[in-house]
């Protein structure tokens, strides 16, 4: 998930599961930031299921932009703007 604290807020799906005893922080493999920086793998075994509950956090926009920029530089694409 993006971030435990953001996802476990009142009236969010994750919070409902926590309140019902169906999910806990201990069951969470990793937050998105941990996967992005490489401190935890996204998947450890081929049969694992990845569930993403995006909450619209800035880390998603930043990581997507960084990936797109990196690919554009590698491919020599884009337009440099003088700001």
GUGU-881957 format. One record per residue (C-alpha): residue number from 0; z, x, y. Coordinates in nm, 2 decimals, decimal comma. Example, Ala and Ser with C-alpha at 12.3 -4.5 7.8 and 13.67 -1.06 7.14 Angstrom:
2
<atom><seq>0</seq><pz>0,78</pz><px>1,23</px><py>-0,45</py></atom>
<atom><seq>1</seq><pz>0,71</pz><px>1,37</px><py>-0,11</py></atom>
//
This chain:
83
<atom><seq>0</seq><pz>0,00</pz><px>0,00</px><py>0,00</py></atom>
<atom><seq>1</seq><pz>-0,04</pz><px>0,10</px><py>0,36</py></atom>
<atom><seq>2</seq><pz>0,33</pz><px>0,14</px><py>0,44</py></atom>
<atom><seq>3</seq><pz>0,63</pz><px>0,00</px><py>0,25</py></atom>
<atom><seq>4</seq><pz>0,82</pz><px>-0,11</px><py>0,57</py></atom>
<atom><seq>5</seq><pz>0,52</pz><px>-0,28</px><py>0,72</py></atom>
<atom><seq>6</seq><pz>0,42</pz><px>-0,45</px><py>0,39</py></atom>
<atom><seq>7</seq><pz>0,78</pz><px>-0,56</px><py>0,31</py></atom>
<atom><seq>8</seq><pz>0,83</pz><px>-0,76</px><py>0,63</py></atom>
<atom><seq>9</seq><pz>0,95</pz><px>-1,12</px><py>0,63</py></atom>
<atom><seq>10</seq><pz>0,69</pz><px>-1,38</px><py>0,52</py></atom>
<atom><seq>11</seq><pz>0,45</pz><px>-1,11</px><py>0,38</py></atom>
<atom><seq>12</seq><pz>0,34</pz><px>-1,14</px><py>0,02</py></atom>
<atom><seq>13</seq><pz>0,51</pz><px>-0,82</px><py>-0,09</py></atom>
<atom><seq>14</seq><pz>0,84</pz><px>-0,94</px><py>0,06</py></atom>
<atom><seq>15</seq><pz>0,82</pz><px>-1,26</px><py>-0,13</py></atom>
<atom><seq>16</seq><pz>0,77</pz><px>-1,06</px><py>-0,45</py></atom>
<atom><seq>17</seq><pz>1,07</pz><px>-0,84</px><py>-0,37</py></atom>
<atom><seq>18</seq><pz>1,29</pz><px>-1,14</px><py>-0,29</py></atom>
<atom><seq>19</seq><pz>1,19</pz><px>-1,30</px><py>-0,62</py></atom>
<atom><seq>20</seq><pz>1,28</pz><px>-0,98</px><py>-0,81</py></atom>
<atom><seq>21</seq><pz>0,92</pz><px>-0,93</px><py>-0,92</py></atom>
<atom><seq>22</seq><pz>0,85</pz><px>-0,61</px><py>-0,73</py></atom>
<atom><seq>23</seq><pz>1,05</pz><px>-0,32</px><py>-0,58</py></atom>
<atom><seq>24</seq><pz>1,01</pz><px>0,00</px><py>-0,39</py></atom>
<atom><seq>25</seq><pz>1,07</pz><px>0,19</px><py>-0,71</py></atom>
<atom><seq>26</seq><pz>0,76</pz><px>0,03</px><py>-0,87</py></atom>
<atom><seq>27</seq><pz>0,54</pz><px>0,14</px><py>-0,59</py></atom>
<atom><seq>28</seq><pz>0,34</pz><px>0,45</px><py>-0,69</py></atom>
<atom><seq>29</seq><pz>0,24</pz><px>0,57</px><py>-0,34</py></atom>
<atom><seq>30</seq><pz>0,17</pz><px>0,46</px><py>0,02</py></atom>
<atom><seq>31</seq><pz>-0,17</pz><px>0,51</px><py>0,16</py></atom>
<atom><seq>32</seq><pz>-0,06</pz><px>0,81</px><py>0,38</py></atom>
<atom><seq>33</seq><pz>0,07</pz><px>0,99</px><py>0,07</py></atom>
<atom><seq>34</seq><pz>-0,26</pz><px>0,96</px><py>-0,10</py></atom>
<atom><seq>35</seq><pz>-0,46</pz><px>1,06</px><py>0,20</py></atom>
<atom><seq>36</seq><pz>-0,27</pz><px>1,38</px><py>0,26</py></atom>
<atom><seq>37</seq><pz>-0,27</pz><px>1,46</px><py>-0,12</py></atom>
<atom><seq>38</seq><pz>0,10</pz><px>1,45</px><py>-0,19</py></atom>
<atom><seq>39</seq><pz>0,04</pz><px>1,18</px><py>-0,45</py></atom>
<atom><seq>40</seq><pz>-0,28</pz><px>1,09</px><py>-0,64</py></atom>
<atom><seq>41</seq><pz>-0,44</pz><px>0,75</px><py>-0,60</py></atom>
<atom><seq>42</seq><pz>-0,45</pz><px>0,72</px><py>-0,98</py></atom>
<atom><seq>43</seq><pz>-0,30</pz><px>0,93</px><py>-1,26</py></atom>
<atom><seq>44</seq><pz>-0,47</pz><px>0,76</px><py>-1,55</py></atom>
<atom><seq>45</seq><pz>-0,81</pz><px>0,59</px><py>-1,59</py></atom>
<atom><seq>46</seq><pz>-0,65</pz><px>0,26</px><py>-1,71</py></atom>
<atom><seq>47</seq><pz>-0,43</pz><px>0,22</px><py>-1,40</py></atom>
<atom><seq>48</seq><pz>-0,51</pz><px>-0,06</px><py>-1,16</py></atom>
<atom><seq>49</seq><pz>-0,51</pz><px>0,01</px><py>-0,78</py></atom>
<atom><seq>50</seq><pz>-0,39</pz><px>-0,27</px><py>-0,56</py></atom>
<atom><seq>51</seq><pz>-0,43</pz><px>-0,23</px><py>-0,19</py></atom>
<atom><seq>52</seq><pz>-0,26</pz><px>-0,48</px><py>0,05</py></atom>
<atom><seq>53</seq><pz>-0,40</pz><px>-0,36</px><py>0,39</py></atom>
<atom><seq>54</seq><pz>-0,20</pz><px>-0,47</px><py>0,69</py></atom>
<atom><seq>55</seq><pz>-0,43</pz><px>-0,34</px><py>0,96</py></atom>
<atom><seq>56</seq><pz>-0,25</pz><px>-0,01</px><py>1,04</py></atom>
<atom><seq>57</seq><pz>-0,40</pz><px>0,26</px><py>1,25</py></atom>
<atom><seq>58</seq><pz>-0,39</pz><px>0,51</px><py>0,96</py></atom>
<atom><seq>59</seq><pz>-0,68</pz><px>0,32</px><py>0,80</py></atom>
<atom><seq>60</seq><pz>-0,89</pz><px>0,34</px><py>1,12</py></atom>
<atom><seq>61</seq><pz>-0,81</pz><px>0,71</px><py>1,16</py></atom>
<atom><seq>62</seq><pz>-0,88</pz><px>0,81</px><py>0,80</py></atom>
<atom><seq>63</seq><pz>-1,21</pz><px>0,61</px><py>0,80</py></atom>
<atom><seq>64</seq><pz>-1,32</pz><px>0,76</px><py>1,13</py></atom>
<atom><seq>65</seq><pz>-1,23</pz><px>1,11</px><py>1,00</py></atom>
<atom><seq>66</seq><pz>-1,44</pz><px>1,06</px><py>0,69</py></atom>
<atom><seq>67</seq><pz>-1,74</pz><px>0,92</px><py>0,87</py></atom>
<atom><seq>68</seq><pz>-1,72</pz><px>1,21</px><py>1,13</py></atom>
<atom><seq>69</seq><pz>-1,70</pz><px>1,47</px><py>0,85</py></atom>
<atom><seq>70</seq><pz>-2,00</pz><px>1,32</px><py>0,67</py></atom>
<atom><seq>71</seq><pz>-2,20</pz><px>1,30</px><py>0,99</py></atom>
<atom><seq>72</seq><pz>-2,13</pz><px>1,67</px><py>1,08</py></atom>
<atom><seq>73</seq><pz>-2,23</pz><px>1,78</px><py>0,72</py></atom>
<atom><seq>74</seq><pz>-2,55</pz><px>1,58</px><py>0,75</py></atom>
<atom><seq>75</seq><pz>-2,63</pz><px>1,69</px><py>1,10</py></atom>
<atom><seq>76</seq><pz>-2,63</pz><px>1,33</px><py>1,22</py></atom>
<atom><seq>77</seq><pz>-2,49</pz><px>1,17</px><py>1,53</py></atom>
<atom><seq>78</seq><pz>-2,52</pz><px>1,21</px><py>1,91</py></atom>
<atom><seq>79</seq><pz>-2,29</pz><px>1,43</px><py>2,11</py></atom>
<atom><seq>80</seq><pz>-2,16</pz><px>1,26</px><py>2,42</py></atom>
<atom><seq>81</seq><pz>-2,04</pz><px>1,45</px><py>2,73</py></atom>
<atom><seq>82</seq><pz>-1,73</pz><px>1,26</px><py>2,85</py></atom>
//
